[in-house]
């Protein structure tokens, strides 16, 4: 799918919509734009609370980039 140009054309910024992650509405907007089912969508991010929890709550799969080498994650 990357070779078909999904990257670049399909980037949204939550602030442009007045929605902050982890609000799942931002993920729903992107899903509608892509016209793909939740089980085929992945979100890659470096924030557990905003990126991973938000994506998972929206029904997406998530990939966490542990940029700061956190050893243990404790959900707030």
Secondary structure per residue as TSV (DSSP state, phi and psi in degrees):
chain	resnum	aa	ss	phi	psi
A	1	X	-	360.0	-28.9
A	2	X	G	-63.1	-38.2
A	3	X	G	-67.5	-19.9
A	4	X	G	-85.0	2.1
A	5	X	T	90.0	25.8
A	6	X	H	-71.6	-25.7
A	7	X	H	-85.3	143.6
A	8	X	H	96.8	-56.0
A	9	X	H	-75.4	-23.4
A	10	X	T	-121.0	57.6
A	11	X	-	-114.9	131.1
A	12	X	-	-125.5	152.4
A	13	X	-	-115.9	121.8
A	14	X	G	-56.7	-36.0
A	15	X	G	-63.0	-27.9
A	16	X	G	-67.6	-20.2
A	17	X	G	-105.4	-0.7
A	18	X	T	68.1	26.6
A	19	X	-	-123.7	133.7
A	20	X	-	-108.1	138.3
A	21	X	T	-64.7	143.5
A	22	X	T	-93.8	18.9
A	23	X	-	-55.3	122.3
A	24	X	H	-73.0	-6.4
A	25	X	H	-63.3	-33.8
A	26	X	H	-67.6	-35.1
A	27	X	H	-70.2	-36.1
A	28	X	H	-65.0	-39.6
A	29	X	H	-60.0	-44.9
A	30	X	H	-66.8	-40.2
A	31	X	H	-59.2	-44.4
A	32	X	H	-64.3	-37.8
A	33	X	H	-65.2	-40.6
A	34	X	H	-79.5	-24.2
A	35	X	T	56.2	49.6
A	36	X	-	-127.9	153.3
A	37	X	-	-75.1	154.1
A	38	X	G	-53.2	-39.0
A	39	X	G	-70.8	-3.8
A	40	X	G	-108.3	4.7
A	41	X	-	-105.8	137.5
A	42	X	E	-124.6	144.9
A	43	X	E	-122.0	130.9
A	44	X	E	-109.4	126.0
A	45	X	E	-157.4	169.8
A	46	X	S	-109.3	4.9
A	47	X	-	-115.3	120.4
A	48	X	I	-60.5	-53.2
A	49	X	I	-64.8	-45.5
A	50	X	I	-85.2	-44.9
A	51	X	I	-89.0	-57.2
A	52	X	I	-69.2	-51.4
A	53	X	H	-63.7	-43.2
A	54	X	H	-60.3	-48.0
A	55	X	H	-63.4	-46.0
A	56	X	H	-63.2	-40.1
A	57	X	H	-64.1	-27.5
A	58	X	T	-86.3	-2.5
A	59	X	T	91.5	9.6
A	60	X	-	-90.6	162.3
A	61	X	E	-86.5	156.0
A	62	X	E	-135.1	152.6
A	63	X	E	-126.3	122.2
A	64	X	E	-96.5	123.3
A	65	X	-	-92.7	109.9
A	66	X	-	-84.2	70.2
A	67	X	T	-61.0	-32.1
A	68	X	T	-103.5	15.0
A	69	X	-	55.2	43.0
A	70	X	-	-63.7	134.7
A	71	X	S	-87.0	-41.0
A	72	X	-	-131.6	136.5
A	73	X	-	-103.5	126.6
A	74	X	-	-118.9	112.0
A	75	X	-	-70.1	135.4
A	76	X	-	-74.5	360.0
